[in-house]
Amino acid sequence: MYKLVKPFFFSMNPEKAHHTVTGGLHVFNKIWGSKALLKSLYSVEDPRLETKVFGLTFKNPVGLAAGFDKNAEYIEDMAKLGFGFIEIGTVTPKPQPGNDKPRMFRLVNDSALINRMGFNNQGADVAAERLKHLKDRNGLIIGGNIGKNKVTPNEEAVNDYIYCFHALYEHVDYFVVNVSSPNTPGLRDLQEKEPLKHILNTLQQLNLEKASQKPILLKIAPDLTDSQLDDIVEIVMDTKIAGVIATNTTISREGLRSDAELVKEAGGVSGAPLTKRSTEVIRYLSEKSGKAFPIIGVGGIHSAQDALDKLDAGASLVQVYTGFIYEGPGLVGDICKGILKRRG
C-alpha cells in the first residue's frame, strides 16, 4: 500500500510531506475502527519480542527515533504502527522556530535525507502537558530527548538540560541527552570530555535525588574518532548513566551519489549512508566496554537485516526514522518478524 502513495508524498517538499502524513494519520485515527485496522496491518505482537533494558520492559525492541514527533503530538497514532517505544524531541526549554526553510532535503539516489532543522520545537512545557494528557499508553515506553536552546551559550548549557529534565521527569520513561546534532552551532563541542561529564553528572545527581530514577542515555555522533569513542566509554562508566544511542546524523558526504547541488546543502545526513558507520560505532562501543552498558542502535535501518546487524553488533534496541520514511510503516513489522524468526 505504501508503495502506491509514496510517489505522491515524495513529490512534496519533505517537511510538508511529513506534516501531511502525520496530520492525515491523526485524522484517520479518529474514524471508528481505524486504530484496530492499523494494528492488524502493522503490529506484530508476541511475548518473545519483549525486551528488558535498563530496568524497563519494551514490548518489542523497535522504536521511533527522536525528530519525528518533536512535540509529543502523534504518540498514540504512531503507536498503532507497531512501535515498542517512541522517543519525543529534541525538546528545549524555550520554544524555538529552528532554522530557515527549506531545511530538509531528500537524497533519493542514496535513500537518505539531509536535515538542518535546528531543534524546532514548542518547548519542554508544551511537550510535558501533552504527555500528561495521553489517554492510551498501553505499555508503550516513551523517551524524552533533550537539548539546549540555540541562544544559550555552551557554558550555560547544563541549565537547559536541567530545565528539560525537571519538565519531563514525571511523563517519560527515559531521557536522552542530545549533544550530537550538527544543526545547533557549537552543540557538538559539548561532546568533549569535560563539558559532557559536567552535564551528565549534574543530571545524574538530580536523578538520584528522586524517589525513583529514570534511565539517562547519551546520543552520540557517528563522526567521532576511536579516541573520542574511548572517551565516551570512560564517561558512561564514570557518570554511571544507563547507556548510549548510536548514532545521530553525519556531517560526512563520502560516497553520496545524489545531485551534487543537493549534497552540498548544510545539515546532517541520515538514512542508508549511515548504515555501515553506525553499526561500526555500536560494535566498537560494545567491544571496548565489554558490553558494560546497553546501546540503542539507530542510523540507516532500511530492512530487517539492517536491524539484526545492529543487534548482532551489540545493540539491545533499535530505532528507525529515515528508513521508515523510505520503506513505509511495514518496516517495523518486518524487523519484528526478522527477530522472531531468529529467536525461533
N, C-alpha and C positions, 0 to 999 in steps of 0.2 A: 504493500500500500504506500509506504513512504517513497519508494522509487517513482511512483506516479506523480506525487506532489512536489518532490524535491526540486525539479527544474523551475517550478513556479516560484518557490521560495528563494532559490539561487539567482533568480532574475532580479531580485530586490537588493537594495543596499543591505549589507549584513546586519546592521543594528536594527533597521526597520523590520527585517525578516524575523529577528529574534522577538521583537515586541509583538509582531503579528502572530507568531506561533504560540507564545506564552499566553497572550491575551485570548486567542482563539480557544486554546485548551481550557482556560479558565471558564469561558462562557460555555463550552461544550459540557464541562463537568457539572453544570447546573441543570442539565437535562436529565430527567428521570431515567435511570438505568445506565447512564453513560459511564459512571465510575466502575460499575460491575463489568461493563463491556471492556473497558481498557484493562482492567485487572485480568480478565480472562484471556485477553490477547497478548499481554506483555509480562505479567508477573509469573515467576517460577517459584513456587513455594514448596520447600522440602526441608525437613529438620536437619538434613545432612549439610545444608548450606550455612547453618548457624555458626557464627564465628565469635569467639570471645577474645577481645583485645583490650589492653589497658583498663581492665575492670568493667568493660561494657560488653553487652551481648548484642551483636548485629545479626539480624535475621538472614542476611546474606552479605557477602563481602564486597558488593559493588555499590559505589557511591557516586553521587553527582558532585563534581568538583566546585569549589568556590568560583564566583564570577558569573555563573549562570543565573542565580537568584540572589542578587546582591542585597535586596531589601526584604527578604523573607515574605515575598508576595505569593509564591507559587508552590509552597511546600506540599500542601495536600494534593495539588494537581500532579506534581511530578512524582509523588509517592505512588500514585496509581500506575506508573510505568514500570514498577518493579524494583526501584532502588532500595537498598538496605539501609542507606543513610544519605543525608543531604547536608551539604556544608554551605551556609549562607555567607554573604560578604563578598569581598572585603568591606567591612564597615569601619568608619572613622567616627571620632567623637562628634564633629560638626558635619552637617550636610555639605556636600560639595558637588559641583556640576561635572567635574572631570575635565579632560582635555577637549579642545575644539574638535568639532566634527568636520570631515569624516575621520573616524578613529578606529575603524575595524575594516580589514580587507581580506578577501578570500584569495588564497593561492591554490586554485583548483587543481593545477597540474601536480601540486605537491600534497594534496589532501591536507591543507594547512590553513591557518589563519595568522594574520598579523593584527595585534591589537595594541593600542596605546590609550586605553580608556581613562586611566588616571584615577582609579578609585572613585568613580562617580557613584554616589550613594546618598540616601536620605538621612543618614546619621544613625548612630547606635541606638538612640532612644526610640526612634520610629521602628526600627527592626525589633527591638525588645517588646514594644507594645503589640506588634503583630504576633510575635511568638507567644505572648501571654494569652492571646485570644484564639490560639489554634484549637480547633474542635476535635480533630481526629488524628492523633499521632500514631495510634495503633502499633506501638512497638518500634516506630521509626526513630533512629538515632539522628540527632541534629547537632552539627558542629557550627561554631562561630569563628569565622576568620576575621582577625582584627588587624588594623593598620593605623598609620598616622595621617593626619591632615597634611596637605601639600604645604600649607603656610607655617606649619610647626617646624622650627629648627631641630636638627638632629640631636642637639644637646638637651632638648626638652621632650624628645620623642617618647620617653618612658611614660610621661604623664598621659599621653594619648592612649597608650596601651592599657594603662591603669583604668582610665575612664571607661573604655570599652569593656574591660574585664568586669567591672562593677555593674555596668548597664545590662550586660547579657547573662551574668552569672546564674540567675535563677531560671533561665529559659533555654540554655543549651546544655548538651551533654559533654562536650569537649571544646577546647579552644585551640586555635591555630594562630601563631604569631607570624605575620607576613612581613618579612624584611627583604623579600626577594623579587618583588615586582620591578621590572625595568622602567616603569612608566611614571613613577614619582621621583623627581630629581633628588639624588643623594640617598635614596632609601637603601640601596644595596650596600652603602657604606656601613650600615648597621649590622651587616653580616660579619664585620670584623670582630675579632675575638672579644675585646674589652667592652665595647658598647652592647654587643649581643648578650654577653654574660650579665651585664647590668640589668638589661630589660628582663631577661628570663629569671634571674634571681629575685628581682623585685616582685614579679608576678607569682613566683613560687612561694614567696613569703606571705603574700596576700592569700594565696590558695590555702596554705597551712593554717591560717587564722580562721578559716571557715569550718563549720561543723562537719561538712563532707567536702572532700576535694574533687575538683574536676581535672581530667587529664589535660595537660598543656603540651601541644606539639609545635614544632618549628618547621615552617615551609622554606625550602632552600632552592636556590637557582641551579640549573644544570651546568652552568658555566664555571663553577668552582674548580680549582685545581685539586690535585690529590692532596697537596699540603693543606689547602683550605678545608677539604673534606676531613682530614685528620683532626683539624681544629674543631670541626663540627662534632665529631665523635667525642672528643675531650669535653667540649662544652655541654653536650647532652648528659654525659656521665657526671660531670661536676655539679650541674644545676639540678640533676635528677628529674628533668622533665620527662614526659611519658613517651615521646617518640618524635619521629621526623616524617614530613611529607616530601617526597622526592618525585617529581620536581616541578617548579614553576616554568614559565616560558623562557625561551633562549634569545639572546641577542645575536647569536651566530646566524649567518646566512649561507653557510657552507652547503654546497650540493643542491641548492634550490634551482628548480627548472622553470618556474613561472616567469611571467613577463618581467623584464629587468626593472621597469619603472615601478611596478608593484613591490618587488623585492626590496627596493631602496627605501620604502616607507619606514619611518621610525616606529619602534614598538617591539614587543616580544612575539616570537614565533611559537605557535602551538600546533599540535597535530602530528602527522606521520614523521616529519623530520626529527622529532624528538624521541621517537620510539626506542632507538638503539641507545642514545645517550642516557635517557632517564633510567633504563634498565641497568646500564653500566654503573650509574651512581648508586642505585639500590644495592647492587651486588657488592660494590666497594664498601659501602657503609655496613652492610650486614657482615661481611667477612672481617673487616677491620675491627669491628666492635665485638666479634664473637657472638653475634645475634643477641646483643645485650639489651636492645630496645626494639619495639615494633616500628615498622616502616609502612606508610601508606604510599603505594606506587601510583603515579599519575604522569601522563605525558605520552601521547602517541598511541593510545589504545584504540585500535580500529577493528579488532576481532577478538574472539575468544582466545586465540593462541597468543596474541599480544599480552592479554591479561595473565594467562598462565605463565608466560615467560617472566613476568614481573613477580609473580608469586614464587616461581622457582628460584629467582634471584635473591629472594629474601623478604619480599613484601608480605604483610599479613592481610592487607586490604588493598583494593584498587579504586580509583576514581576515573570518571570519564567526563569530557566536555566536548572538545573539538571532534573526537571520534563519534560522539553521539549526534552531532550536527551532520556529519558526512554520511554516517551509516544508518541513522534513524533510531527510533526507540527500541527496535528489535535487538539492538546490540546488548542491552542489559540482560535480556533473557538468554541470548546466545552465550554470554560469558557464564551465567549461572549454569546453563546446561553443560558447558565445557568442563566446569568444575565438578559437577555431579558425575559426569562420565569418567573423570579421572578418579574420583573418590569411590566409585563403584557402588 
